[in-house]
Amino acid sequence: MNTDDLNFAYKVRHALNEHLDHLPDATVDRLAQARKAAMARKKPHAAPLRVAQRAVAGNAASLFSFEWLGRMGVAVPLMVMIAGLAGIYQYQEEQRIAELAELDAGVLSDELPLTAYLDQGFNAYVDQRTE
């Protein structure tokens, strides 16, 4: 059940309890029979409804509970994965920049022979590295 369903159920229960004294006896009897029938049909292994406790002032036990750990079970791995992907991207970009810097340094320092500039394979290599 989501919170909207629970809120609706609480409102219905409150409205029924509020006007309980004004209901005719026949209606009260029918409601009691319907409740008994519903309880008889309840599955024995059905878990009772668990309502999360709210932290209130003076409730020191709630400060030391680890319920927040369950909620973080999805967020923490997701944040780790995003940080890892960002790190991989940053590392690859640094490697690409280092390769381009090495190529530029080689071209600018004239360590390459003139025939390298005429070679079509070298031009393809430079074009591939600059993309």
C-alpha positions as CSV (number, residue, x, y, z in Angstrom):
1,M,0.0,0.0,0.0
2,N,1.3,3.4,-0.8
3,T,0.8,6.5,1.4
4,D,-2.3,7.7,-0.5
5,D,-4.0,4.4,0.2
6,L,-3.1,4.4,3.8
7,N,-4.2,8.0,4.2
8,F,-7.6,7.2,2.6
9,A,-8.0,4.1,4.9
10,Y,-7.3,6.3,8.0
11,K,-9.8,8.9,6.9
12,V,-12.5,6.3,6.3
13,R,-11.8,4.7,9.7
14,H,-11.9,8.1,11.4
15,A,-15.2,9.0,9.7
16,L,-16.7,5.6,10.7
17,N,-15.5,5.9,14.3
18,E,-16.8,9.5,14.5
19,H,-20.3,8.6,13.5
20,L,-20.4,5.2,15.2
21,D,-22.8,6.3,17.9
22,H,-25.3,7.5,15.3
23,L,-25.5,4.3,13.3
24,P,-28.6,2.1,13.6
25,D,-28.2,-1.2,15.4
26,A,-28.9,-3.2,12.3
27,T,-26.0,-1.5,10.5
28,V,-23.7,-2.0,13.4
29,D,-24.6,-5.7,13.4
30,R,-24.0,-6.0,9.7
31,L,-20.6,-4.3,10.1
32,A,-19.6,-6.7,12.9
33,Q,-20.6,-9.7,10.8
34,A,-18.7,-8.4,7.8
35,R,-15.6,-7.9,10.0
36,K,-15.8,-11.4,11.3
37,A,-16.2,-12.8,7.8
38,A,-13.2,-10.8,6.6
39,M,-11.1,-11.9,9.5
40,A,-12.1,-15.6,8.8
41,R,-10.9,-15.2,5.2
42,K,-7.6,-13.6,6.2
43,K,-4.6,-15.7,5.2
44,P,-2.8,-17.0,8.2
45,H,0.6,-16.2,6.7
46,A,-0.3,-12.6,5.8
47,A,2.1,-10.2,7.5
48,P,0.5,-7.5,9.7
49,L,0.6,-4.0,8.4
50,R,3.8,-2.3,9.5
51,V,3.8,1.5,9.9
52,A,7.1,3.2,10.0
53,Q,7.7,5.0,13.3
54,R,8.4,8.7,13.2
55,A,11.2,10.2,15.2
56,V,9.8,12.4,18.0
57,A,11.6,14.6,20.5
58,G,12.8,12.5,23.4
59,N,12.8,9.2,21.4
60,A,16.5,8.5,21.6
61,A,16.2,4.9,20.3
62,S,15.2,6.2,16.9
63,L,18.5,8.1,16.6
64,F,20.4,4.8,16.8
65,S,18.2,2.8,14.4
66,F,19.6,1.7,11.1
67,E,16.4,2.0,9.0
68,W,18.1,4.7,6.9
69,L,20.7,2.1,5.8
70,G,18.0,0.2,3.9
71,R,16.9,3.4,2.1
72,M,20.5,4.1,1.1
73,G,20.9,0.6,-0.3
74,V,20.1,1.9,-3.8
75,A,21.4,5.4,-3.7
76,V,25.0,4.5,-2.6
77,P,25.7,2.0,-5.4
78,L,24.2,4.3,-7.9
79,M,26.4,7.2,-6.8
80,V,29.5,4.9,-6.8
81,M,28.7,3.8,-10.3
82,I,28.3,7.4,-11.5
83,A,31.6,8.4,-9.8
84,G,33.3,5.4,-11.4
85,L,32.0,6.3,-14.9
86,A,33.1,9.9,-14.5
87,G,36.6,8.7,-13.4
88,I,36.9,6.4,-16.4
89,Y,35.8,9.2,-18.7
90,Q,38.3,11.6,-17.1
91,Y,41.1,9.1,-17.4
92,Q,40.4,8.4,-21.1
93,E,40.3,12.1,-21.9
94,E,43.7,12.6,-20.2
95,Q,45.1,9.7,-22.2
96,R,43.8,11.2,-25.4
97,I,45.2,14.6,-24.6
98,A,48.6,13.1,-23.7
99,E,48.7,11.2,-27.1
100,L,47.8,14.4,-29.0
101,A,50.4,16.4,-27.0
102,E,53.0,13.8,-27.8
103,L,52.1,13.9,-31.5
104,D,52.1,17.7,-31.5
105,A,55.5,17.8,-29.7
106,G,56.9,15.5,-32.3
107,V,55.7,17.6,-35.2
108,L,56.8,20.8,-33.7
109,S,60.3,19.6,-32.7
110,D,60.9,18.4,-36.2
111,E,61.8,14.9,-35.1
112,L,59.7,13.6,-38.0
113,P,61.3,13.4,-41.5
114,L,59.7,15.4,-44.3
115,T,58.5,12.3,-46.0
116,A,56.2,11.6,-43.0
117,Y,54.1,14.6,-43.9
118,L,53.7,13.3,-47.5
119,D,52.7,9.8,-46.3
120,Q,48.9,9.3,-46.6
121,G,49.0,6.9,-43.6
122,F,50.4,9.5,-41.4
123,N,47.7,12.0,-42.5
124,A,45.1,9.3,-41.7
125,Y,46.7,8.7,-38.3
126,V,46.7,12.4,-37.5
127,D,43.1,12.8,-38.6
128,Q,42.1,9.7,-36.5
129,R,43.8,11.1,-33.4
130,T,42.3,14.6,-33.7
131,E,38.7,13.3,-33.9
